[in-house]
Amino acid sequence: MIHLPPEKKIYYYVYPSAFQNPGGGEVVLIKTKEYLEKIGVPIKLFNQWEDKFKKGDLLHVFGSVKEALGLMETAKSKGMTIIHSPIIWYNWQSSLKIPYSPKERMLCVIRQAAKTFFPMISSDRKRMMKLADFVLASSQMEARQIERYFLIPKERIHITHYGADDRYESADGKLFIQKYGFTDFVLMVGRVEPRKNQLNLIRAMKRLNDKLIIIGSPLPHHEDYYKQCQAEAGPNVHFLGPLPT
């Protein structure tokens, strides 16, 4: 547990383009901020134009996109405590089977091989985790990946399971059914991108009579993948786009 005096600040930061197309990681950031503030812990979203770091402040970085590395290095030089939620997952299957181009797939395989067989090799993600005083994982499996692939000591990895708003406990589907008219369907929620594999789900659903509902927008630079999903979708597939939380 970290206790900061009132004059010290807790900053939250994510790479600059994150909220142009928010996904699960951005929800984790906003909801963590919301519930910490409910118990009296003020959180400041870092503003590069105004905020100045001071010794004793705390920086919590979400995600492991390398654009955050420079700010973490600055925070460390100021004597700040750094918390990092890398939000990662790796496996051979995603490297080999995700429908990227042959060149992109080969790069994925090379990166996976490097992490698996040569974890001592430096990388921006590894440097980010090495800078952090505490690395937060959402599960035992993610914690093991952080330890294995990035050589982060166990004692610096802390498991913090994701929660859910209380309102979901008593939620039902009446409003969705009233608005969209769908019942008895398979639901896929997430940004539409090769890593989420909506295309193969669409192909699998062609063998069934069940409806498939896809909620989410294409990740930038993956608009062609989204178009391919739409082109291969049968009449049982419905794209609703992003919905407000």
Number of C-alpha atoms within 10 A of each C-alpha: 3 5 6 13 8 8 7 14 19 20 20 20 20 21 16 10 9 14 12 9 14 16 16 10 17 16 13 17 19 12 15 16 18 14 12 12 12 10 8 8 14 14 18 13 16 17 11 9 6 6 11 10 20 14 14 17 20 23 26 24 25 22 21 21 17 14 13 19 19 11 16 25 16 12 22 19 12 14 14 21 20 23 22 24 24 22 17 14 11 15 12 12 9 18 21 15 12 18 17 17 9 10 8 13 17 14 13 19 17 13 14 20 15 14 20 17 11 13 17 14 11 11 12 14 17 20 16 26 26 17 19 24 14 19 27 23 23 16 13 14 12 19 20 16 19 24 17 17 19 23 16 20 12 13 9 15 23 16 14 13 10 11 9 9 8 8 7 8 8 6 9 9 9 10 10 11 11 10 8 9 9 14 13 8 13 12 11 16 17 18 24 24 24 19 13 15 16 20 22 14 14 20 14 10 18 17 8 10 10 14 19 24 19 21 17 20 22 19 18 12 9 15 14 12 20 19 12 11 22 15 10 14 19 15 10 15 20 16 15 13 15 16 9 3 4
